[in-house]
Structure formats: C-alpha cells, structure tokens
Amino acid sequence: MTTQTPLMKTSMTRRLGGALVAPSLTLPASALAEDFVVNSNADPGDGVCDAAECTLREAIAAANANGESDTITFGLAADDRVILLGGERLSITDDTGDPDLTIDGDVDGDGTPDITVDAQGNSGVFGIAGLQSFANVNLEGLAITGGGNVSVGGGISNDVSRLTVTNSTISGNSAVLGGGINNFFSMLIVTNSTISGNSATTGGGIANPLGGLTVVEGSTISGNSATDGGGIFNDDSRLAVTNSTISGNSATFGGGINNGFGTAEIKSTIVANTATTGTNCFNRSDGTITSLGFNLEGGTSCGFTGTGDQQNVAVADVLVTDANGGPLLADNGGPTQTIALVDSADNPALDAIPLADCTDIGGMPVETDQRGVDRPQPFPDGNCDIGAFELMQEAPRPIADVIELFDQAVAEGTLVGAGPGGSAAGRLNALRNMLLTAGALLEQADVDGACTQLQDAANRTDGAFPPPDFAQGPAAPDLFDAITEVQGELRCFA
C-alpha cells in the first residue's frame, strides 16, 4: 500500500461514518501478503508473473491465486504506462476465498493517475466477482478507458464485491448496462475521481441495480449519456452522493440521475444537466430522492427543497463553460479533471455551506475537495462551496508572485487562452486554478504535490505538444520562466 500524501488523503471509515457501511468480510492481516510489481505493459504475457516479465493480467492472476491481501504496483517507465488489453476483460476473483486486492497506479506517489488501462473497445476493462466470499478491491490512481462490446460494466463490472475507486478517471467506456461502472449486489465507493464520456442504454456513468450500495464523494460525473440515467441509474438499490458535481450528462429519462425502486440521498452536490434532452433527475413513483441539504440544481426535477438547497440556477452562473455552453471539464489542478466554479460574487455555489454543515452523509467533516485542496477556502474559517470544487483566490509566495504576473499579463492582453473558440477562456482559467492548487498544496506542506502541479502548469505554457497549451501570447514565455524559477526555489528538480 502507498503512503498517502495530503493530495491523496481520504479515510473512508471517517468519511462514511457508520450510516452507510454495509456488512463486509473482515480478514486478518497475513505475513504472506505480496506486492506484485508489473514490469511489462504487454497483454496477456506468458502466463507467469516473475522478475523476467509480469504483466497486469499475470499479476492479477497471481493475486487471485495467492489467497492473501495483496497489492499490485507498477515499475513501468513513463513511456510504457499505457496497457492495451488484448480482447479480454481483466478478471479479479476470490479464487481461494481471500479476495483483498489493491491495484495502485500512482507510480510516483503524487496522487495523480499514472497508469492507463485501455480495452480498445474490444472488451470490458475490469471484472470483479466475489465467487466464494465478498471481494474487497481497491483501484487507485488509474485511468480506465476503452471498455466496450459488453453487456454490463464497460469500464468496471463489480459483482458481489466491495470496490473502492480513488483518484482515478473512468472515461470513454460503453455497455448496455453501466457504461462506466456496473455495481450489482455490491458496495461501490467512488472518491476524488472523475467519471466522464461513458455511454450505455442504462446508466451511462454508473448503474447501481438490484441490491447495490453506491457512495460518490468529492467526485465529478460529466459528459455521460444513456436512455435511462445519463450520469447515474439507481434501481432497487441505495445511492448516496455528497460534495460532488453531476453536470453535462444526457438521457431521455434522467440526464443526471434516474432513480426507481431505490433511495437516493444527496448532499452538498451540484446537479445541472445542460443537454437538450432529459431532466436533471427522473424519479419514478416507487423511488425516493432525499435532499440532505445544500444542493444546487439547474431546474426542479430533483425536488431539492431542503436546508440551503437552490433550484432553477443557470449553469453558466455556477460552472465554467465550454464553447457550447456546457460545463468545461478540464485540468484545474489535482489528480483528475474537474469542473471549476465561476469566480464571481454572484455565484450561488460559493461559500453556501456553513462550516458546521461541511460534512459528509455520515456527519464527518469534509476536509478537502476533489483536487486535495483544503475545505473551506479561506482555510480554516470560511464556508464551503457546493460541489466537488472548492474555489481558491489566494496562494502563498512564491507562487503568489507567479499568479500576479499571470493576472497582469491577462489584463494587458499579452496572455490569452489557447484552444478552440469559447473554450479558450475556460482553459486560461484552468491554468490559473492549477497555480492556485500548487499554492494550496504548498500551504498544506505537500511540497512534492506542489511541484507536480507546477510542472503540469509549465507543460500547459511551454508551447510544446503534448499536452495542449492552455495559454498563449507574448507573455507566455515569461510565465513559463516564472514557474520554472519557483520550481527551482522549491527544489523540485532535486
């Protein structure tokens, strides 16, 4: 298991409290638990995980057979961190009755997903099944994509198991049921993650059918599509969502959430569907959507009328938008993409949650946003923002000096956004948020995390591809040099 940095910090026991924890198998720690190190991005390999070659599929097979609480990590060079599956889903099972497994794709320990697993549209990506007992699986620091040609769980099929997804991205997957994740008769916890661009007939982002419990905390669900439940489909199951942003999803019935024969509890969350079809929520008469307060909706279909709830709010007043007027999912700092809040005194999501109510559904304090930035801002005496993103306005020196240069160049017109049309301004805003995130991590004594964010910001300013730049203009080289100077001051290159 990795040591968690402030960027990664989360304690599901603390954050969930006692209210939502389902019964699960408790197993004693074993001295025989192993750390299998993946050293090849091939698939499937020769069938044996050893020092000569160990693929991800071979490591999973070895862990399935080992019968202990195992961990899979990666010893892959930066150019070899994309694993293309050969047409068959990766299968995690409890072959020997002890199903505990952690797959940690954060190679350098900075909280950012480093390993991409791509099924290339030929199969699902991960299949988890508790055959003999209740499987207990943790997926951390992974980008899961390309799942398809399956009936359930394009990205992940979770069957009779307890799955925790942390600091990960699940995008570009498809299935009939559960384009991103299908959670069948299981417990699913999604925290500090982004589920985007997935599609299905039912449950574009997440399908939670038949006795499932799904908990979504500090996460973004955006750009998913389905006939029923573009973002989330909840049927005969329990759903809990807190401090998350569900926006830009589409469906005929329930662009954000489709709920039936089940209960959905929502707290401190933005549900704002911007598609032309499908309401934010579609709640059948046999389902119950309960607001636990401080939710914000771009309509009234979710029925949010609890303490601090706000309805009929214009999306553009709350979230940074793209060229089409939809929410702009972008690198705003942190491990995964987020949708930034508009920096305006008129934004109804800002400082809308009193500090005493800045808690999860279990009543425990929510200490960070999806990016790992402290809540509230300003810390520690402000109020919290609604959704997965906590807006920052200040940073400590020396990063404050870089932001001052940034703001002056923007005001003078020598630094402008890069990218297509109406998205350019949003990308420029995202670059500023990356710098602010670096400042937040520096204040939290996470120098490594701050260095990572500064490097990401430099990569978005250097005029080279990839990744695409977020800023351009005569002042862009000066901004790049200023970022590099701060990196040297913080000994980021040591």
C-alpha positions as CSV (number, residue, x, y, z in Angstrom):
1,M,0.0,0.0,0.0
2,T,1.2,3.5,-0.7
3,T,1.7,6.2,1.9
4,Q,-1.0,8.8,1.2
5,T,0.1,12.4,0.7
6,P,-2.2,15.3,1.5
7,L,-3.2,15.3,-2.2
8,M,-4.4,11.8,-1.8
9,K,-5.8,11.9,1.7
10,T,-9.1,10.2,2.4
11,S,-10.3,7.9,5.0
12,M,-13.5,6.1,4.0
13,T,-14.1,4.9,7.6
14,R,-14.0,8.6,8.7
15,R,-15.9,10.0,5.7
16,L,-18.6,7.4,5.6
17,G,-19.3,7.2,9.3
18,G,-21.4,4.4,10.5
19,A,-24.5,5.2,8.5
20,L,-23.6,3.8,5.1
21,V,-21.1,1.0,5.8
22,A,-22.5,-2.3,4.6
23,P,-21.6,-5.6,6.3
24,S,-18.4,-7.0,4.8
25,L,-15.9,-9.8,5.4
26,T,-13.2,-8.9,7.9
27,L,-10.0,-10.8,7.3
28,P,-6.8,-10.9,9.4
29,A,-3.6,-9.5,8.1
30,S,-1.2,-12.1,6.7
31,A,2.5,-12.2,6.6
32,L,2.2,-13.9,3.2
33,A,0.6,-10.9,1.5
34,E,2.5,-10.0,-1.6
35,D,3.3,-6.9,-3.6
36,F,3.3,-7.9,-7.3
37,V,5.2,-5.4,-9.4
38,V,4.0,-5.1,-13.1
39,N,7.1,-4.6,-15.2
40,S,5.6,-5.1,-18.7
41,N,2.7,-3.3,-20.4
42,A,2.1,-6.3,-22.7
43,D,-1.1,-8.3,-22.6
44,P,-1.6,-11.1,-21.8
45,G,2.0,-12.2,-21.4
46,D,3.3,-15.8,-21.0
47,G,1.0,-16.5,-18.0
48,V,3.7,-16.2,-15.3
49,C,4.3,-13.2,-13.1
50,D,8.0,-13.2,-12.4
51,A,11.0,-10.9,-12.4
52,A,11.6,-11.5,-16.1
53,E,8.1,-10.4,-17.1
54,C,5.0,-9.6,-15.1
55,T,2.0,-8.1,-17.0
56,L,-1.0,-6.7,-15.2
57,R,-3.1,-9.7,-16.2
58,E,-0.5,-12.0,-14.8
59,A,-0.2,-10.0,-11.6
60,I,-4.0,-10.2,-11.1
61,A,-4.0,-14.0,-11.7
62,A,-1.2,-14.4,-9.2
63,A,-3.1,-12.3,-6.6
64,N,-6.3,-14.3,-7.3
65,A,-4.5,-17.5,-6.5
66,N,-2.4,-16.2,-3.6
67,G,-5.1,-16.2,-1.0
68,E,-3.9,-13.1,0.9
69,S,-4.4,-9.4,0.9
70,D,-2.2,-8.4,-1.9
71,T,-1.1,-5.2,-3.7
72,I,-0.2,-4.6,-7.3
73,T,2.1,-1.7,-8.2
74,F,3.9,-0.7,-11.4
75,G,7.5,-0.5,-12.3
76,L,7.0,0.9,-15.8
77,A,8.9,3.7,-17.4
78,A,7.0,6.8,-18.2
79,D,6.7,5.9,-21.9
80,D,5.3,2.4,-21.1
81,R,2.4,3.3,-18.8
82,V,-0.4,2.6,-21.3
83,I,-1.7,-1.0,-21.1
84,L,-3.6,-2.1,-24.2
85,L,-5.8,-5.1,-23.4
86,G,-5.8,-7.9,-26.0
87,G,-9.6,-8.5,-26.1
88,E,-10.4,-10.0,-22.7
89,R,-11.5,-8.2,-19.5
90,L,-9.1,-8.3,-16.5
91,S,-10.8,-10.7,-14.0
92,I,-10.4,-10.2,-10.3
93,T,-11.9,-13.1,-8.3
94,D,-11.6,-14.7,-4.9
95,D,-10.3,-18.0,-6.2
96,T,-9.0,-19.0,-2.7
97,G,-11.6,-17.3,-0.5
98,D,-9.5,-14.3,0.4
99,P,-10.3,-11.6,-2.1
100,D,-8.5,-8.5,-0.8
101,L,-6.6,-6.7,-3.6
102,T,-5.3,-3.2,-4.1
103,I,-4.1,-2.0,-7.6
104,D,-2.2,1.2,-7.2
105,G,-1.4,3.0,-10.4
106,D,0.1,6.1,-8.8
107,V,3.7,5.2,-9.7
108,D,5.4,8.3,-8.3
109,G,3.3,8.8,-5.2
110,D,1.9,12.3,-6.1
111,G,-1.7,11.2,-6.2
112,T,-2.1,11.5,-10.0
113,P,-3.1,8.5,-12.1
114,D,-0.1,7.3,-14.0
115,I,-1.3,4.0,-15.4
116,T,-3.9,3.9,-18.3
117,V,-5.7,0.6,-18.9
118,D,-7.4,0.6,-22.4
119,A,-9.6,-2.2,-23.7
120,Q,-9.6,-0.6,-27.2
121,G,-13.4,-1.2,-27.5
122,N,-13.0,-5.0,-27.6
123,S,-14.0,-6.0,-24.1
124,G,-14.7,-4.6,-20.7
125,V,-11.7,-3.4,-18.7
126,F,-12.1,-4.8,-15.2
127,G,-14.4,-7.6,-14.0
128,I,-14.6,-8.1,-10.2
129,A,-16.6,-11.1,-8.8
130,G,-16.9,-12.4,-5.3
131,L,-17.3,-16.1,-6.1
132,Q,-16.7,-17.6,-2.7
133,S,-16.9,-14.5,-0.4
134,F,-17.4,-10.8,-0.6
135,A,-14.5,-9.5,-2.7
136,N,-12.7,-6.4,-1.3
137,V,-10.9,-4.4,-4.1
138,N,-9.3,-1.0,-4.2
139,L,-8.4,0.7,-7.5
140,E,-6.2,3.8,-7.1
141,G,-4.5,6.1,-9.5
142,L,-5.8,4.5,-12.7
143,A,-7.2,5.8,-16.0
144,I,-9.8,3.2,-17.1
145,T,-10.9,3.6,-20.7
146,G,-11.9,1.9,-24.0
147,G,-14.2,-0.7,-22.5
148,G,-16.9,-1.9,-24.9
149,N,-18.5,-4.8,-26.7
150,V,-20.0,-6.0,-23.4
151,S,-23.5,-6.1,-21.8
152,V,-22.5,-4.8,-18.3
153,G,-19.8,-2.6,-16.9
154,G,-17.8,-1.2,-19.8
155,G,-15.1,0.2,-17.5
156,I,-15.8,-2.0,-14.4
157,S,-18.2,-4.7,-13.7
158,N,-18.5,-5.1,-9.9
159,D,-20.4,-8.2,-8.8
160,V,-21.0,-9.3,-5.2
161,S,-17.9,-7.3,-4.1
162,R,-16.8,-4.2,-2.2
163,L,-15.0,-1.8,-4.6
164,T,-13.3,1.5,-3.8
165,V,-12.2,3.7,-6.6
166,T,-9.9,6.6,-5.6
167,N,-8.1,9.3,-7.5
168,S,-9.0,7.7,-10.8
169,T,-10.6,8.5,-14.2
170,I,-13.2,6.3,-15.8
171,S,-13.9,7.6,-19.3
172,G,-14.7,6.6,-22.9
173,N,-16.3,3.2,-22.0
174,S,-19.6,1.7,-23.2
175,A,-22.0,-1.1,-22.3
176,V,-25.7,-1.9,-22.3
177,L,-25.8,-1.5,-18.5
178,G,-23.3,0.7,-16.7
179,G,-21.1,2.3,-19.3
180,G,-18.5,3.4,-16.8
181,I,-19.3,1.1,-13.8
182,N,-22.0,-1.5,-13.2
183,N,-22.4,-2.3,-9.5
184,F,-24.5,-5.4,-9.0
185,F,-25.5,-6.5,-5.5
186,S,-22.3,-4.9,-4.3
187,M,-20.8,-1.9,-2.5
188,L,-19.2,0.8,-4.6
189,I,-17.3,3.8,-3.2
190,V,-16.1,6.5,-5.6
191,T,-14.0,9.2,-4.2
192,N,-11.9,12.0,-5.7
193,S,-12.5,10.6,-9.1
194,T,-14.0,11.6,-12.5
195,I,-16.4,9.5,-14.5
196,S,-16.9,11.1,-17.9
197,G,-17.7,10.4,-21.5
198,N,-19.2,6.9,-21.0
199,S,-22.3,5.6,-22.7
200,A,-24.9,2.9,-22.2
201,T,-28.6,2.1,-22.7
202,T,-29.0,2.3,-18.9
203,G,-26.6,4.1,-16.6
204,G,-24.1,5.9,-18.7
205,G,-21.7,6.7,-15.9
206,I,-22.8,4.3,-13.2
207,A,-25.5,1.7,-13.0
208,N,-26.5,0.6,-9.5
209,P,-29.1,-2.1,-9.8
210,L,-30.5,-4.8,-7.6
211,G,-29.3,-4.5,-4.0
212,G,-26.3,-2.3,-4.6
213,L,-25.0,0.5,-2.5
214,T,-23.1,3.2,-4.3
215,V,-21.4,6.1,-2.5
216,V,-20.0,9.0,-4.5
217,E,-17.9,11.6,-2.6
218,G,-15.9,14.5,-3.9
219,S,-16.2,13.4,-7.5
220,T,-17.2,14.7,-10.9
221,I,-19.7,12.9,-13.2
222,S,-19.9,14.6,-16.6
223,G,-20.5,14.1,-20.3
224,N,-22.0,10.6,-19.9
225,S,-25.1,9.5,-21.9
226,A,-27.8,6.9,-21.8
227,T,-31.5,6.4,-22.4
228,D,-32.1,6.0,-18.7
229,G,-29.8,7.7,-16.2
230,G,-27.0,9.6,-18.1
231,G,-24.9,10.1,-15.0
232,I,-26.3,7.5,-12.6
233,F,-29.0,4.9,-12.8
234,N,-30.2,3.7,-9.4
235,D,-32.7,0.8,-9.2
236,D,-33.8,-1.3,-6.2
237,S,-30.6,0.0,-4.6
238,R,-29.2,2.7,-2.4
239,L,-27.3,5.7,-3.6
240,A,-25.5,8.4,-1.6
241,V,-23.8,11.4,-3.2
242,T,-22.0,14.2,-1.4
243,N,-19.8,17.1,-2.3
244,S,-19.9,16.1,-6.0
245,T,-20.6,17.7,-9.4
246,I,-23.0,16.0,-11.7
247,S,-23.3,18.1,-14.9
248,G,-23.4,17.9,-18.6
249,N,-24.8,14.4,-18.8
250,S,-27.7,13.4,-21.1
251,A,-30.5,10.9,-21.2
252,T,-34.1,10.6,-22.3
253,F,-35.1,9.9,-18.7
254,G,-32.8,11.5,-16.0
255,G,-29.8,13.2,-17.5
256,G,-28.2,13.4,-14.1
257,I,-29.9,10.7,-12.0
258,N,-32.6,8.1,-12.8
259,N,-34.0,6.6,-9.6
260,G,-36.6,3.9,-9.2
261,F,-37.4,1.2,-6.5
262,G,-34.5,2.7,-4.6
263,T,-33.4,5.5,-2.3
264,A,-31.0,8.4,-3.3
265,E,-29.6,10.7,-0.6
266,I,-27.9,13.8,-2.0
267,K,-25.9,16.4,0.0
268,S,-23.8,19.5,-1.0
269,T,-23.9,18.5,-4.7
270,I,-24.5,20.3,-8.0
271,V,-26.9,18.5,-10.4
272,A,-27.0,20.6,-13.5
273,N,-27.8,18.9,-16.8
274,T,-27.1,21.1,-19.8
275,A,-28.2,18.7,-22.6
276,T,-31.3,19.5,-24.6
277,T,-33.0,16.2,-23.6
278,G,-33.5,14.7,-20.2
279,T,-34.2,16.5,-16.9
280,N,-31.6,16.6,-14.1
281,C,-33.4,13.8,-12.2
282,F,-36.1,11.3,-13.2
283,N,-37.6,9.8,-10.1
284,R,-40.2,7.1,-10.6
285,S,-43.1,7.0,-8.2
286,D,-41.6,3.9,-6.5
287,G,-38.3,5.7,-5.8
288,T,-37.2,8.3,-3.2
289,I,-34.7,11.1,-3.7
290,T,-33.9,12.8,-0.4
291,S,-32.0,16.0,-0.1
292,L,-29.8,16.3,3.0
293,G,-29.3,20.0,2.3
294,F,-27.1,22.5,0.4
295,N,-27.7,21.1,-3.1
296,L,-27.9,23.2,-6.2
297,E,-29.9,22.3,-9.3
298,G,-30.3,23.8,-12.7
299,G,-34.1,23.1,-12.6
300,T,-36.6,21.5,-10.2
301,S,-36.8,17.8,-11.2
302,C,-34.7,16.5,-8.3
303,G,-37.0,18.1,-5.8
304,F,-34.3,19.7,-3.7
305,T,-36.1,21.7,-1.1
306,G,-34.0,21.0,2.0
307,T,-32.0,23.4,4.1
308,G,-29.7,25.5,1.9
309,D,-31.0,24.0,-1.4
310,Q,-31.2,26.1,-4.5
311,Q,-33.3,25.4,-7.7
312,N,-33.5,26.9,-11.2
313,V,-30.0,28.1,-11.2
314,A,-28.4,29.0,-14.5
315,V,-25.4,26.6,-15.2
316,A,-23.3,29.5,-16.6
317,D,-23.7,31.4,-13.3
318,V,-22.2,28.5,-11.4
319,L,-19.8,26.4,-13.6
320,V,-17.1,27.5,-16.1
321,T,-18.5,26.5,-19.5
322,D,-17.1,25.5,-22.9
323,A,-17.7,26.7,-26.4
324,N,-21.1,25.0,-26.5
325,G,-22.3,26.4,-23.2
326,G,-21.8,23.1,-21.4
327,P,-19.6,22.6,-18.3
328,L,-15.9,22.6,-19.1
329,L,-14.2,19.5,-17.8
330,A,-10.5,20.5,-17.5
331,D,-7.3,20.1,-15.6
332,N,-7.8,22.6,-12.8
333,G,-5.1,21.0,-10.7
334,G,-5.2,17.8,-8.7
335,P,-5.2,14.2,-9.7
336,T,-8.2,14.2,-12.0
337,Q,-10.1,16.7,-14.2
338,T,-12.8,18.8,-12.6
339,I,-15.4,21.5,-13.5
340,A,-14.4,24.8,-11.9
341,L,-16.7,27.2,-10.2
342,V,-17.2,30.6,-11.7
343,D,-15.2,33.2,-9.7
344,S,-18.0,35.7,-9.1
345,A,-19.6,37.2,-6.0
346,D,-22.9,36.3,-7.6
347,N,-22.1,32.6,-7.9
348,P,-24.7,30.9,-5.6
349,A,-22.4,27.9,-5.0
350,L,-19.7,29.9,-3.3
351,D,-19.5,29.8,0.5
352,A,-23.0,28.4,0.5
353,I,-22.4,25.7,3.2
354,P,-21.8,26.9,6.8
355,L,-18.6,25.3,8.2
356,A,-20.7,23.3,10.7
357,D,-22.6,21.7,7.8
358,C,-19.5,21.0,5.7
359,T,-19.8,17.3,6.4
360,D,-20.4,14.0,4.6
361,I,-23.6,12.0,4.9
362,G,-22.1,10.2,7.9
363,G,-21.7,13.6,9.6
364,M,-17.9,13.7,9.5
365,P,-16.0,16.8,8.3
366,V,-15.2,17.0,4.6
367,E,-11.6,18.2,4.7
368,T,-10.6,18.5,1.0
369,D,-12.2,18.9,-2.4
370,Q,-11.7,16.5,-5.3
371,R,-8.3,18.0,-6.0
372,G,-7.0,17.7,-2.5
373,V,-7.4,21.4,-1.7
374,D,-8.4,22.2,1.8
375,R,-12.0,22.9,2.6
376,P,-13.1,25.6,3.3
377,Q,-11.3,28.4,1.5
378,P,-10.1,30.6,3.0
379,F,-8.9,27.9,5.4
380,P,-9.8,27.3,8.2
381,D,-12.5,29.9,8.9
382,G,-14.6,30.2,5.7
383,N,-17.7,28.5,4.4
384,C,-17.6,25.6,2.0
385,D,-18.6,25.7,-1.7
386,I,-21.2,23.3,-3.2
387,G,-19.9,20.6,-5.4
388,A,-16.6,18.8,-6.0
389,F,-14.5,22.0,-6.5
390,E,-13.5,24.5,-3.7
391,L,-12.7,27.9,-5.2
392,M,-9.4,29.4,-4.2
393,Q,-8.5,33.1,-4.6
394,E,-5.1,33.3,-2.9
395,A,-1.8,31.4,-2.8
396,P,1.3,31.8,-0.7
397,R,4.5,33.2,-2.0
398,P,6.4,32.5,-4.1
399,I,3.5,31.0,-6.1
400,A,1.5,34.2,-5.5
401,D,4.2,36.1,-7.5
402,V,3.5,33.9,-10.5
403,I,-0.2,34.4,-10.2
404,E,0.4,38.2,-10.0
405,L,2.4,38.0,-13.3
406,F,-0.4,35.9,-14.8
407,D,-3.1,38.3,-13.8
408,Q,-1.2,41.4,-15.1
409,A,-0.5,39.7,-18.4
410,V,-4.1,38.8,-18.8
411,A,-5.2,42.3,-18.0
412,E,-2.8,43.7,-20.6
413,G,-3.8,41.2,-23.2
414,T,-0.4,39.7,-23.6
415,L,-1.6,36.3,-22.2
416,V,-4.7,34.8,-23.7
417,G,-6.4,31.4,-23.6
418,A,-5.4,28.7,-26.1
419,G,-7.8,26.2,-27.7
420,P,-11.0,26.3,-29.7
421,G,-13.4,29.2,-29.6
422,G,-15.3,29.6,-26.4
423,S,-13.2,27.1,-24.5
424,A,-10.1,29.3,-24.6
425,A,-11.2,31.5,-21.7
426,G,-12.0,28.4,-19.6
427,R,-8.6,26.9,-20.3
428,L,-6.9,30.1,-19.2
429,N,-9.0,29.9,-16.0
430,A,-8.0,26.3,-15.6
431,L,-4.3,27.2,-15.8
432,R,-4.8,29.8,-13.0
433,N,-6.5,27.1,-11.0
434,M,-3.5,24.8,-11.4
435,L,-1.3,27.5,-10.0
436,L,-3.7,28.1,-7.1
437,T,-3.8,24.3,-6.4
438,A,0.0,24.3,-6.3
439,G,-0.2,27.1,-3.7
440,A,-2.8,25.2,-1.6
441,L,-0.6,22.1,-1.5
442,L,2.4,24.2,-0.5
443,E,0.4,25.6,2.4
444,Q,-0.5,22.0,3.3
445,A,3.2,21.2,3.5
446,D,2.9,18.9,0.4
447,V,5.9,20.2,-1.5
448,D,6.0,17.2,-3.8
449,G,2.4,17.8,-4.7
450,A,3.0,21.5,-5.3
451,C,6.0,20.6,-7.6
452,T,3.8,18.2,-9.6
453,Q,1.2,20.9,-10.1
454,L,3.8,23.5,-11.1
455,Q,5.2,21.1,-13.7
456,D,1.7,20.5,-15.0
457,A,1.2,24.2,-15.3
458,A,4.6,24.6,-17.1
459,N,3.6,21.9,-19.5
460,R,0.4,23.9,-20.4
461,T,2.5,27.0,-21.1
462,D,5.7,25.8,-22.9
463,G,4.5,25.9,-26.5
464,A,5.1,22.2,-27.0
465,F,2.7,19.4,-27.6
466,P,1.5,17.2,-25.9
467,P,-0.3,18.3,-23.7
468,P,-2.1,21.1,-25.5
469,D,-1.3,24.6,-24.1
470,F,-3.9,26.5,-22.0
471,A,-2.2,29.9,-22.6
472,Q,-0.5,31.7,-25.4
473,G,0.7,35.2,-26.3
474,P,3.8,37.3,-25.9
475,A,3.8,36.8,-22.1
476,A,3.6,33.0,-22.2
477,P,7.4,32.5,-22.2
478,D,7.7,34.9,-19.2
479,L,5.1,32.9,-17.3
480,F,6.9,29.6,-18.1
481,D,10.2,31.1,-16.9
482,A,8.5,32.3,-13.7
483,I,7.0,28.9,-13.0
484,T,10.4,27.3,-13.6
485,E,12.1,29.7,-11.2
486,V,9.6,28.8,-8.4
487,Q,10.3,25.1,-9.2
488,G,14.0,25.8,-8.6
489,E,13.2,27.7,-5.4
490,L,11.2,24.7,-4.1
491,R,14.0,22.3,-5.2
492,C,11.5,20.5,-7.4
493,F,14.3,19.3,-9.6
494,A,16.5,17.9,-6.8
